[in-house]
Amino acid sequence: MRKRLFLTLVLATSIFASGCVYQAALSQGNLLDQEDIDQVEVGMTRGQVRFLLGTPMIDDPFHQNRWDYVYFLRIGRDKATFKRWISVYFEGENVTEIVRDQDLREDL
């Protein structure tokens, strides 16, 4: 009888404790300062943009005229609390367009 009670207690404890697993904050991408983003201007070179914003998260070989800087922060099991997506378009070596504050998927 004591063994059965002990096993039931251990089983119940393990079931309830399994739902309390810690999940660390998840940070993905390039965390950019707004000051650095504001300094990027049309006409800058690729090297200048890389100096200000760092290496792009997405440097697509099929779209070599576009760099994407994506960042999101998810704390625990919640959805992302902070999201940012910026695209920089080039013609040759110079910036032609900067698209700020694009929307990321809602389920991130």
Jmol script that loads the backbone (N, CA, C; Angstrom):
load data "model"
ATOM      1  N   MET A   1       0.816  -1.191   0.000  1.00  0.00           N
ATOM      2  CA  MET A   1       0.000   0.000   0.000  1.00  0.00           C
ATOM      3  C   MET A   1       0.861   1.257   0.000  1.00  0.00           C
ATOM      4  N   ARG A   2       1.939   1.240   0.801  1.00  0.00           N
ATOM      5  CA  ARG A   2       2.821   2.409   0.856  1.00  0.00           C
ATOM      6  C   ARG A   2       3.541   2.615  -0.476  1.00  0.00           C
ATOM      7  N   LYS A   3       3.921   1.531  -1.119  1.00  0.00           N
ATOM      8  CA  LYS A   3       4.588   1.657  -2.418  1.00  0.00           C
ATOM      9  C   LYS A   3       3.663   2.313  -3.437  1.00  0.00           C
ATOM     10  N   ARG A   4       2.422   1.893  -3.438  1.00  0.00           N
ATOM     11  CA  ARG A   4       1.456   2.439  -4.388  1.00  0.00           C
ATOM     12  C   ARG A   4       1.224   3.922  -4.113  1.00  0.00           C
ATOM     13  N   LEU A   5       1.097   4.310  -2.860  1.00  0.00           N
ATOM     14  CA  LEU A   5       0.930   5.713  -2.489  1.00  0.00           C
ATOM     15  C   LEU A   5       2.164   6.521  -2.868  1.00  0.00           C
ATOM     16  N   PHE A   6       3.339   5.968  -2.618  1.00  0.00           N
ATOM     17  CA  PHE A   6       4.587   6.649  -2.956  1.00  0.00           C
ATOM     18  C   PHE A   6       4.714   6.833  -4.467  1.00  0.00           C
ATOM     19  N   LEU A   7       4.417   5.789  -5.236  1.00  0.00           N
ATOM     20  CA  LEU A   7       4.487   5.883  -6.697  1.00  0.00           C
ATOM     21  C   LEU A   7       3.469   6.891  -7.230  1.00  0.00           C
ATOM     22  N   THR A   8       2.281   6.918  -6.675  1.00  0.00           N
ATOM     23  CA  THR A   8       1.267   7.877  -7.094  1.00  0.00           C
ATOM     24  C   THR A   8       1.717   9.306  -6.800  1.00  0.00           C
ATOM     25  N   LEU A   9       2.311   9.509  -5.641  1.00  0.00           N
ATOM     26  CA  LEU A   9       2.815  10.824  -5.262  1.00  0.00           C
ATOM     27  C   LEU A   9       3.946  11.274  -6.183  1.00  0.00           C
ATOM     28  N   VAL A  10       4.865  10.383  -6.493  1.00  0.00           N
ATOM     29  CA  VAL A  10       5.976  10.699  -7.400  1.00  0.00           C
ATOM     30  C   VAL A  10       5.454  10.997  -8.797  1.00  0.00           C
ATOM     31  N   LEU A  11       4.524  10.200  -9.282  1.00  0.00           N
ATOM     32  CA  LEU A  11       3.945  10.409 -10.605  1.00  0.00           C
ATOM     33  C   LEU A  11       3.209  11.748 -10.678  1.00  0.00           C
ATOM     34  N   ALA A  12       2.395  12.060  -9.693  1.00  0.00           N
ATOM     35  CA  ALA A  12       1.668  13.331  -9.671  1.00  0.00           C
ATOM     36  C   ALA A  12       2.619  14.519  -9.610  1.00  0.00           C
ATOM     37  N   THR A  13       3.657  14.409  -8.796  1.00  0.00           N
ATOM     38  CA  THR A  13       4.636  15.490  -8.689  1.00  0.00           C
ATOM     39  C   THR A  13       5.347  15.721 -10.016  1.00  0.00           C
ATOM     40  N   SER A  14       5.731  14.649 -10.689  1.00  0.00           N
ATOM     41  CA  SER A  14       6.444  14.793 -11.962  1.00  0.00           C
ATOM     42  C   SER A  14       5.535  15.366 -13.043  1.00  0.00           C
ATOM     43  N   ILE A  15       4.265  15.008 -13.028  1.00  0.00           N
ATOM     44  CA  ILE A  15       3.329  15.556 -14.017  1.00  0.00           C
ATOM     45  C   ILE A  15       3.138  17.057 -13.798  1.00  0.00           C
ATOM     46  N   PHE A  16       2.934  17.476 -12.559  1.00  0.00           N
ATOM     47  CA  PHE A  16       2.734  18.896 -12.281  1.00  0.00           C
ATOM     48  C   PHE A  16       4.010  19.700 -12.485  1.00  0.00           C
ATOM     49  N   ALA A  17       5.151  19.137 -12.201  1.00  0.00           N
ATOM     50  CA  ALA A  17       6.418  19.851 -12.347  1.00  0.00           C
ATOM     51  C   ALA A  17       6.825  19.990 -13.807  1.00  0.00           C
ATOM     52  N   SER A  18       6.361  19.093 -14.670  1.00  0.00           N
ATOM     53  CA  SER A  18       6.753  19.155 -16.077  1.00  0.00           C
ATOM     54  C   SER A  18       6.196  20.391 -16.766  1.00  0.00           C
ATOM     55  N   GLY A  19       5.109  20.940 -16.289  1.00  0.00           N
ATOM     56  CA  GLY A  19       4.537  22.145 -16.878  1.00  0.00           C
ATOM     57  C   GLY A  19       5.224  23.415 -16.419  1.00  0.00           C
ATOM     58  N   CYS A  20       6.152  23.320 -15.503  1.00  0.00           N
ATOM     59  CA  CYS A  20       6.827  24.482 -14.935  1.00  0.00           C
ATOM     60  C   CYS A  20       8.254  24.612 -15.433  1.00  0.00           C
ATOM     61  N   VAL A  21       8.507  24.190 -16.646  1.00  0.00           N
ATOM     62  CA  VAL A  21       9.855  24.245 -17.202  1.00  0.00           C
ATOM     63  C   VAL A  21      10.166  25.675 -17.633  1.00  0.00           C
ATOM     64  N   TYR A  22      11.325  26.151 -17.234  1.00  0.00           N
ATOM     65  CA  TYR A  22      11.761  27.504 -17.578  1.00  0.00           C
ATOM     66  C   TYR A  22      12.069  27.587 -19.065  1.00  0.00           C
ATOM     67  N   GLN A  23      11.627  28.645 -19.706  1.00  0.00           N
ATOM     68  CA  GLN A  23      11.948  28.874 -21.103  1.00  0.00           C
ATOM     69  C   GLN A  23      12.642  30.231 -21.199  1.00  0.00           C
ATOM     70  N   ALA A  24      13.869  30.201 -21.662  1.00  0.00           N
ATOM     71  CA  ALA A  24      14.682  31.410 -21.727  1.00  0.00           C
ATOM     72  C   ALA A  24      14.156  32.379 -22.787  1.00  0.00           C
ATOM     73  N   ALA A  25      14.528  33.631 -22.636  1.00  0.00           N
ATOM     74  CA  ALA A  25      14.177  34.642 -23.633  1.00  0.00           C
ATOM     75  C   ALA A  25      14.907  34.322 -24.936  1.00  0.00           C
ATOM     76  N   LEU A  26      14.231  34.545 -26.049  1.00  0.00           N
ATOM     77  CA  LEU A  26      14.787  34.253 -27.363  1.00  0.00           C
ATOM     78  C   LEU A  26      14.957  35.563 -28.111  1.00  0.00           C
ATOM     79  N   SER A  27      16.187  35.857 -28.465  1.00  0.00           N
ATOM     80  CA  SER A  27      16.509  37.071 -29.200  1.00  0.00           C
ATOM     81  C   SER A  27      17.136  36.656 -30.531  1.00  0.00           C
ATOM     82  N   GLN A  28      16.549  37.079 -31.639  1.00  0.00           N
ATOM     83  CA  GLN A  28      17.034  36.707 -32.957  1.00  0.00           C
ATOM     84  C   GLN A  28      17.251  37.942 -33.813  1.00  0.00           C
ATOM     85  N   GLY A  29      18.353  37.970 -34.531  1.00  0.00           N
ATOM     86  CA  GLY A  29      18.573  39.021 -35.512  1.00  0.00           C
ATOM     87  C   GLY A  29      19.527  40.102 -35.063  1.00  0.00           C
ATOM     88  N   ASN A  30      19.404  41.256 -35.728  1.00  0.00           N
ATOM     89  CA  ASN A  30      20.256  42.404 -35.495  1.00  0.00           C
ATOM     90  C   ASN A  30      19.524  43.417 -34.624  1.00  0.00           C
ATOM     91  N   LEU A  31      20.012  43.636 -33.407  1.00  0.00           N
ATOM     92  CA  LEU A  31      19.452  44.679 -32.546  1.00  0.00           C
ATOM     93  C   LEU A  31      20.085  45.994 -32.969  1.00  0.00           C
ATOM     94  N   LEU A  32      19.279  46.879 -33.539  1.00  0.00           N
ATOM     95  CA  LEU A  32      19.778  48.134 -34.091  1.00  0.00           C
ATOM     96  C   LEU A  32      19.315  49.309 -33.249  1.00  0.00           C
ATOM     97  N   ASP A  33      20.206  50.268 -33.067  1.00  0.00           N
ATOM     98  CA  ASP A  33      19.845  51.511 -32.398  1.00  0.00           C
ATOM     99  C   ASP A  33      19.142  52.424 -33.398  1.00  0.00           C
ATOM    100  N   GLN A  34      18.135  53.137 -32.935  1.00  0.00           N
ATOM    101  CA  GLN A  34      17.404  54.050 -33.809  1.00  0.00           C
ATOM    102  C   GLN A  34      18.329  55.132 -34.356  1.00  0.00           C
ATOM    103  N   GLU A  35      19.315  55.552 -33.586  1.00  0.00           N
ATOM    104  CA  GLU A  35      20.279  56.562 -34.048  1.00  0.00           C
ATOM    105  C   GLU A  35      21.051  56.064 -35.265  1.00  0.00           C
ATOM    106  N   ASP A  36      21.448  54.791 -35.245  1.00  0.00           N
ATOM    107  CA  ASP A  36      22.183  54.222 -36.371  1.00  0.00           C
ATOM    108  C   ASP A  36      21.292  54.099 -37.601  1.00  0.00           C
ATOM    109  N   ILE A  37      20.041  53.705 -37.390  1.00  0.00           N
ATOM    110  CA  ILE A  37      19.106  53.582 -38.509  1.00  0.00           C
ATOM    111  C   ILE A  37      18.871  54.944 -39.154  1.00  0.00           C
ATOM    112  N   ASP A  38      18.743  55.979 -38.330  1.00  0.00           N
ATOM    113  CA  ASP A  38      18.493  57.329 -38.842  1.00  0.00           C
ATOM    114  C   ASP A  38      19.679  57.874 -39.635  1.00  0.00           C
ATOM    115  N   GLN A  39      20.866  57.353 -39.416  1.00  0.00           N
ATOM    116  CA  GLN A  39      22.051  57.833 -40.127  1.00  0.00           C
ATOM    117  C   GLN A  39      22.175  57.259 -41.533  1.00  0.00           C
ATOM    118  N   VAL A  40      21.479  56.152 -41.804  1.00  0.00           N
ATOM    119  CA  VAL A  40      21.532  55.557 -43.141  1.00  0.00           C
ATOM    120  C   VAL A  40      20.757  56.439 -44.098  1.00  0.00           C
ATOM    121  N   GLU A  41      21.410  56.802 -45.200  1.00  0.00           N
ATOM    122  CA  GLU A  41      20.810  57.715 -46.171  1.00  0.00           C
ATOM    123  C   GLU A  41      20.981  57.169 -47.580  1.00  0.00           C
ATOM    124  N   VAL A  42      20.129  57.622 -48.456  1.00  0.00           N
ATOM    125  CA  VAL A  42      20.245  57.278 -49.875  1.00  0.00           C
ATOM    126  C   VAL A  42      21.571  57.817 -50.392  1.00  0.00           C
ATOM    127  N   GLY A  43      22.286  56.997 -51.149  1.00  0.00           N
ATOM    128  CA  GLY A  43      23.575  57.395 -51.704  1.00  0.00           C
ATOM    129  C   GLY A  43      24.769  56.811 -50.963  1.00  0.00           C
ATOM    130  N   MET A  44      24.557  56.271 -49.757  1.00  0.00           N
ATOM    131  CA  MET A  44      25.661  55.662 -49.004  1.00  0.00           C
ATOM    132  C   MET A  44      26.122  54.383 -49.703  1.00  0.00           C
ATOM    133  N   THR A  45      27.341  53.986 -49.426  1.00  0.00           N
ATOM    134  CA  THR A  45      27.874  52.754 -50.002  1.00  0.00           C
ATOM    135  C   THR A  45      27.527  51.563 -49.111  1.00  0.00           C
ATOM    136  N   ARG A  46      27.729  50.372 -49.652  1.00  0.00           N
ATOM    137  CA  ARG A  46      27.472  49.149 -48.885  1.00  0.00           C
ATOM    138  C   ARG A  46      28.363  49.091 -47.642  1.00  0.00           C
ATOM    139  N   GLY A  47      29.593  49.510 -47.778  1.00  0.00           N
ATOM    140  CA  GLY A  47      30.519  49.511 -46.649  1.00  0.00           C
ATOM    141  C   GLY A  47      30.064  50.443 -45.529  1.00  0.00           C
ATOM    142  N   GLN A  48      29.549  51.601 -45.898  1.00  0.00           N
ATOM    143  CA  GLN A  48      29.061  52.540 -44.885  1.00  0.00           C
ATOM    144  C   GLN A  48      27.843  51.985 -44.150  1.00  0.00           C
ATOM    145  N   VAL A  49      26.942  51.334 -44.886  1.00  0.00           N
ATOM    146  CA  VAL A  49      25.760  50.744 -44.265  1.00  0.00           C
ATOM    147  C   VAL A  49      26.175  49.600 -43.346  1.00  0.00           C
ATOM    148  N   ARG A  50      27.115  48.777 -43.801  1.00  0.00           N
ATOM    149  CA  ARG A  50      27.593  47.663 -42.972  1.00  0.00           C
ATOM    150  C   ARG A  50      28.284  48.185 -41.715  1.00  0.00           C
ATOM    151  N   PHE A  51      28.983  49.307 -41.811  1.00  0.00           N
ATOM    152  CA  PHE A  51      29.627  49.905 -40.640  1.00  0.00           C
ATOM    153  C   PHE A  51      28.591  50.379 -39.626  1.00  0.00           C
ATOM    154  N   LEU A  52      27.498  50.991 -40.106  1.00  0.00           N
ATOM    155  CA  LEU A  52      26.466  51.517 -39.207  1.00  0.00           C
ATOM    156  C   LEU A  52      25.572  50.421 -38.617  1.00  0.00           C
ATOM    157  N   LEU A  53      25.109  49.504 -39.474  1.00  0.00           N
ATOM    158  CA  LEU A  53      24.097  48.535 -39.051  1.00  0.00           C
ATOM    159  C   LEU A  53      24.634  47.131 -38.825  1.00  0.00           C
ATOM    160  N   GLY A  54      25.851  46.878 -39.267  1.00  0.00           N
ATOM    161  CA  GLY A  54      26.406  45.535 -39.123  1.00  0.00           C
ATOM    162  C   GLY A  54      26.051  44.665 -40.316  1.00  0.00           C
ATOM    163  N   THR A  55      26.413  43.402 -40.206  1.00  0.00           N
ATOM    164  CA  THR A  55      26.136  42.450 -41.270  1.00  0.00           C
ATOM    165  C   THR A  55      24.639  42.162 -41.306  1.00  0.00           C
ATOM    166  N   PRO A  56      24.027  42.200 -42.493  1.00  0.00           N
ATOM    167  CA  PRO A  56      22.584  41.953 -42.558  1.00  0.00           C
ATOM    168  C   PRO A  56      22.255  40.511 -42.173  1.00  0.00           C
ATOM    169  N   MET A  57      21.095  40.343 -41.561  1.00  0.00           N
ATOM    170  CA  MET A  57      20.665  39.000 -41.194  1.00  0.00           C
ATOM    171  C   MET A  57      20.357  38.184 -42.440  1.00  0.00           C
ATOM    172  N   ILE A  58      19.773  38.828 -43.432  1.00  0.00           N
ATOM    173  CA  ILE A  58      19.438  38.148 -44.679  1.00  0.00           C
ATOM    174  C   ILE A  58      20.184  38.848 -45.808  1.00  0.00           C
ATOM    175  N   ASP A  59      21.155  38.150 -46.372  1.00  0.00           N
ATOM    176  CA  ASP A  59      21.923  38.642 -47.526  1.00  0.00           C
ATOM    177  C   ASP A  59      21.674  37.629 -48.630  1.00  0.00           C
ATOM    178  N   ASP A  60      20.534  37.772 -49.287  1.00  0.00           N
ATOM    179  CA  ASP A  60      20.041  36.794 -50.245  1.00  0.00           C
ATOM    180  C   ASP A  60      20.858  36.819 -51.536  1.00  0.00           C
ATOM    181  N   PRO A  61      21.452  35.689 -51.934  1.00  0.00           N
ATOM    182  CA  PRO A  61      22.223  35.673 -53.175  1.00  0.00           C
ATOM    183  C   PRO A  61      21.361  35.867 -54.419  1.00  0.00           C
ATOM    184  N   PHE A  62      20.054  35.636 -54.316  1.00  0.00           N
ATOM    185  CA  PHE A  62      19.162  35.824 -55.451  1.00  0.00           C
ATOM    186  C   PHE A  62      18.685  37.267 -55.586  1.00  0.00           C
ATOM    187  N   HIS A  63      18.829  38.042 -54.527  1.00  0.00           N
ATOM    188  CA  HIS A  63      18.469  39.464 -54.537  1.00  0.00           C
ATOM    189  C   HIS A  63      19.647  40.244 -53.951  1.00  0.00           C
ATOM    190  N   GLN A  64      20.702  40.378 -54.708  1.00  0.00           N
ATOM    191  CA  GLN A  64      21.928  40.996 -54.205  1.00  0.00           C
ATOM    192  C   GLN A  64      21.793  42.492 -54.009  1.00  0.00           C
ATOM    193  N   ASN A  65      20.697  43.067 -54.492  1.00  0.00           N
ATOM    194  CA  ASN A  65      20.498  44.513 -54.335  1.00  0.00           C
ATOM    195  C   ASN A  65      19.679  44.838 -53.087  1.00  0.00           C
ATOM    196  N   ARG A  66      19.500  43.865 -52.190  1.00  0.00           N
ATOM    197  CA  ARG A  66      18.659  44.082 -51.003  1.00  0.00           C
ATOM    198  C   ARG A  66      19.284  43.420 -49.777  1.00  0.00           C
ATOM    199  N   TRP A  67      19.361  44.200 -48.686  1.00  0.00           N
ATOM    200  CA  TRP A  67      19.791  43.680 -47.387  1.00  0.00           C
ATOM    201  C   TRP A  67      18.645  43.835 -46.412  1.00  0.00           C
ATOM    202  N   ASP A  68      18.364  42.782 -45.651  1.00  0.00           N
ATOM    203  CA  ASP A  68      17.295  42.821 -44.653  1.00  0.00           C
ATOM    204  C   ASP A  68      17.882  42.688 -43.260  1.00  0.00           C
ATOM    205  N   TYR A  69      17.457  43.581 -42.386  1.00  0.00           N
ATOM    206  CA  TYR A  69      17.842  43.552 -40.973  1.00  0.00           C
ATOM    207  C   TYR A  69      16.567  43.247 -40.181  1.00  0.00           C
ATOM    208  N   VAL A  70      16.532  42.074 -39.575  1.00  0.00           N
ATOM    209  CA  VAL A  70      15.347  41.615 -38.850  1.00  0.00           C
ATOM    210  C   VAL A  70      15.738  41.373 -37.404  1.00  0.00           C
ATOM    211  N   TYR A  71      14.848  41.756 -36.478  1.00  0.00           N
ATOM    212  CA  TYR A  71      15.096  41.506 -35.064  1.00  0.00           C
ATOM    213  C   TYR A  71      13.778  41.251 -34.359  1.00  0.00           C
ATOM    214  N   PHE A  72      13.768  40.245 -33.482  1.00  0.00           N
ATOM    215  CA  PHE A  72      12.625  40.076 -32.597  1.00  0.00           C
ATOM    216  C   PHE A  72      13.079  39.482 -31.277  1.00  0.00           C
ATOM    217  N   LEU A  73      12.315  39.808 -30.239  1.00  0.00           N
ATOM    218  CA  LEU A  73      12.607  39.360 -28.879  1.00  0.00           C
ATOM    219  C   LEU A  73      11.364  38.697 -28.317  1.00  0.00           C
ATOM    220  N   ARG A  74      11.530  37.450 -27.904  1.00  0.00           N
ATOM    221  CA  ARG A  74      10.431  36.706 -27.284  1.00  0.00           C
ATOM    222  C   ARG A  74      10.873  36.314 -25.881  1.00  0.00           C
ATOM    223  N   ILE A  75      10.076  36.672 -24.894  1.00  0.00           N
ATOM    224  CA  ILE A  75      10.405  36.364 -23.506  1.00  0.00           C
ATOM    225  C   ILE A  75       9.492  35.244 -23.031  1.00  0.00           C
ATOM    226  N   GLY A  76      10.096  34.142 -22.620  1.00  0.00           N
ATOM    227  CA  GLY A  76       9.335  32.989 -22.156  1.00  0.00           C
ATOM    228  C   GLY A  76       8.486  32.399 -23.253  1.00  0.00           C
ATOM    229  N   ARG A  77       7.239  32.091 -22.927  1.00  0.00           N
ATOM    230  CA  ARG A  77       6.331  31.469 -23.887  1.00  0.00           C
ATOM    231  C   ARG A  77       5.434  32.490 -24.589  1.00  0.00           C
ATOM    232  N   ASP A  78       5.588  33.756 -24.271  1.00  0.00           N
ATOM    233  CA  ASP A  78       4.772  34.805 -24.879  1.00  0.00           C
ATOM    234  C   ASP A  78       5.188  35.049 -26.321  1.00  0.00           C
ATOM    235  N   LYS A  79       4.336  35.748 -27.065  1.00  0.00           N
ATOM    236  CA  LYS A  79       4.697  36.147 -28.420  1.00  0.00           C
ATOM    237  C   LYS A  79       5.777  37.215 -28.352  1.00  0.00           C
ATOM    238  N   ALA A  80       6.357  37.527 -29.480  1.00  0.00           N
ATOM    239  CA  ALA A  80       7.439  38.506 -29.532  1.00  0.00           C
ATOM    240  C   ALA A  80       6.973  39.845 -28.978  1.00  0.00           C
ATOM    241  N   THR A  81       7.773  40.414 -28.087  1.00  0.00           N
ATOM    242  CA  THR A  81       7.419  41.700 -27.490  1.00  0.00           C
ATOM    243  C   THR A  81       7.998  42.865 -28.274  1.00  0.00           C
ATOM    244  N   PHE A  82       9.077  42.623 -29.017  1.00  0.00           N
ATOM    245  CA  PHE A  82       9.708  43.689 -29.795  1.00  0.00           C
ATOM    246  C   PHE A  82      10.093  43.120 -31.144  1.00  0.00           C
ATOM    247  N   LYS A  83       9.624  43.757 -32.224  1.00  0.00           N
ATOM    248  CA  LYS A  83       9.924  43.285 -33.574  1.00  0.00           C
ATOM    249  C   LYS A  83      10.354  44.476 -34.429  1.00  0.00           C
ATOM    250  N   ARG A  84      11.306  44.226 -35.293  1.00  0.00           N
ATOM    251  CA  ARG A  84      11.745  45.275 -36.217  1.00  0.00           C
ATOM    252  C   ARG A  84      12.271  44.620 -37.486  1.00  0.00           C
ATOM    253  N   TRP A  85      11.917  45.212 -38.628  1.00  0.00           N
ATOM    254  CA  TRP A  85      12.381  44.708 -39.925  1.00  0.00           C
ATOM    255  C   TRP A  85      12.658  45.908 -40.808  1.00  0.00           C
ATOM    256  N   ILE A  86      13.899  46.015 -41.266  1.00  0.00           N
ATOM    257  CA  ILE A  86      14.326  47.119 -42.121  1.00  0.00           C
ATOM    258  C   ILE A  86      14.989  46.536 -43.357  1.00  0.00           C
ATOM    259  N   SER A  87      14.643  47.053 -44.523  1.00  0.00           N
ATOM    260  CA  SER A  87      15.253  46.616 -45.781  1.00  0.00           C
ATOM    261  C   SER A  87      15.985  47.789 -46.408  1.00  0.00           C
ATOM    262  N   VAL A  88      17.182  47.517 -46.892  1.00  0.00           N
ATOM    263  CA  VAL A  88      17.989  48.529 -47.573  1.00  0.00           C
ATOM    264  C   VAL A  88      18.214  48.038 -48.993  1.00  0.00           C
ATOM    265  N   TYR A  89      17.843  48.848 -49.977  1.00  0.00           N
ATOM    266  CA  TYR A  89      17.973  48.489 -51.387  1.00  0.00           C
ATOM    267  C   TYR A  89      19.143  49.242 -52.000  1.00  0.00           C
ATOM    268  N   PHE A  90      19.885  48.547 -52.860  1.00  0.00           N
ATOM    269  CA  PHE A  90      21.060  49.118 -53.514  1.00  0.00           C
ATOM    270  C   PHE A  90      20.898  49.074 -55.019  1.00  0.00           C
ATOM    271  N   GLU A  91      21.558  50.022 -55.674  1.00  0.00           N
ATOM    272  CA  GLU A  91      21.758  49.970 -57.116  1.00  0.00           C
ATOM    273  C   GLU A  91      23.252  50.099 -57.314  1.00  0.00           C
ATOM    274  N   GLY A  92      23.866  49.013 -57.723  1.00  0.00           N
ATOM    275  CA  GLY A  92      25.326  48.974 -57.755  1.00  0.00           C
ATOM    276  C   GLY A  92      25.846  48.896 -56.332  1.00  0.00           C
ATOM    277  N   GLU A  93      26.612  49.898 -55.933  1.00  0.00           N
ATOM    278  CA  GLU A  93      27.172  49.931 -54.579  1.00  0.00           C
ATOM    279  C   GLU A  93      26.504  50.966 -53.681  1.00  0.00           C
ATOM    280  N   ASN A  94      25.500  51.680 -54.199  1.00  0.00           N
ATOM    281  CA  ASN A  94      24.905  52.771 -53.426  1.00  0.00           C
ATOM    282  C   ASN A  94      23.461  52.490 -53.033  1.00  0.00           C
ATOM    283  N   VAL A  95      23.071  53.017 -51.875  1.00  0.00           N
ATOM    284  CA  VAL A  95      21.702  52.862 -51.366  1.00  0.00           C
ATOM    285  C   VAL A  95      20.752  53.681 -52.220  1.00  0.00           C
ATOM    286  N   THR A  96      19.637  53.039 -52.632  1.00  0.00           N
ATOM    287  CA  THR A  96      18.614  53.752 -53.391  1.00  0.00           C
ATOM    288  C   THR A  96      17.323  53.920 -52.606  1.00  0.00           C
ATOM    289  N   GLU A  97      17.079  53.011 -51.644  1.00  0.00           N
ATOM    290  CA  GLU A  97      15.826  53.070 -50.885  1.00  0.00           C
ATOM    291  C   GLU A  97      16.019  52.394 -49.528  1.00  0.00           C
ATOM    292  N   ILE A  98      15.357  52.940 -48.514  1.00  0.00           N
ATOM    293  CA  ILE A  98      15.373  52.370 -47.164  1.00  0.00           C
ATOM    294  C   ILE A  98      13.920  52.201 -46.746  1.00  0.00           C
ATOM    295  N   VAL A  99      13.527  50.963 -46.458  1.00  0.00           N
ATOM    296  CA  VAL A  99      12.155  50.676 -46.027  1.00  0.00           C
ATOM    297  C   VAL A  99      12.215  50.310 -44.548  1.00  0.00           C
ATOM    298  N   ARG A 100      11.606  51.160 -43.713  1.00  0.00           N
ATOM    299  CA  ARG A 100      11.660  50.971 -42.257  1.00  0.00           C
ATOM    300  C   ARG A 100      10.335  50.415 -41.737  1.00  0.00           C
ATOM    301  N   ASP A 101      10.402  49.810 -40.580  1.00  0.00           N
ATOM    302  CA  ASP A 101       9.234  49.379 -39.803  1.00  0.00           C
ATOM    303  C   ASP A 101       8.239  48.549 -40.619  1.00  0.00           C
ATOM    304  N   GLN A 102       8.740  47.519 -41.259  1.00  0.00           N
ATOM    305  CA  GLN A 102       7.857  46.578 -41.932  1.00  0.00           C
ATOM    306  C   GLN A 102       7.270  45.635 -40.884  1.00  0.00           C
ATOM    307  N   ASP A 103       6.128  45.045 -41.204  1.00  0.00           N
ATOM    308  CA  ASP A 103       5.457  44.156 -40.261  1.00  0.00           C
ATOM    309  C   ASP A 103       5.984  42.742 -40.396  1.00  0.00           C
ATOM    310  N   LEU A 104       6.297  42.146 -39.243  1.00  0.00           N
ATOM    311  CA  LEU A 104       6.646  40.729 -39.192  1.00  0.00           C
ATOM    312  C   LEU A 104       5.374  39.930 -38.925  1.00  0.00           C
ATOM    313  N   ARG A 105       5.454  38.637 -39.122  1.00  0.00           N
ATOM    314  CA  ARG A 105       4.294  37.763 -38.884  1.00  0.00           C
ATOM    315  C   ARG A 105       3.794  37.916 -37.451  1.00  0.00           C
ATOM    316  N   GLU A 106       2.504  37.794 -37.271  1.00  0.00           N
ATOM    317  CA  GLU A 106       1.884  37.942 -35.955  1.00  0.00           C
ATOM    318  C   GLU A 106       2.223  36.797 -35.012  1.00  0.00           C
ATOM    319  N   ASP A 107       2.498  35.604 -35.556  1.00  0.00           N
ATOM    320  CA  ASP A 107       2.714  34.438 -34.692  1.00  0.00           C
ATOM    321  C   ASP A 107       4.133  34.321 -34.165  1.00  0.00           C
ATOM    322  N   LEU A 108       4.983  35.297 -34.412  1.00  0.00           N
ATOM    323  CA  LEU A 108       6.348  35.263 -33.850  1.00  0.00           C
ATOM    324  C   LEU A 108       6.314  35.596 -32.398  1.00  0.00           C
TER     325      LEU A 108
END
end "model"
wireframe off; spacefill off
backbone 0.3
color backbone group
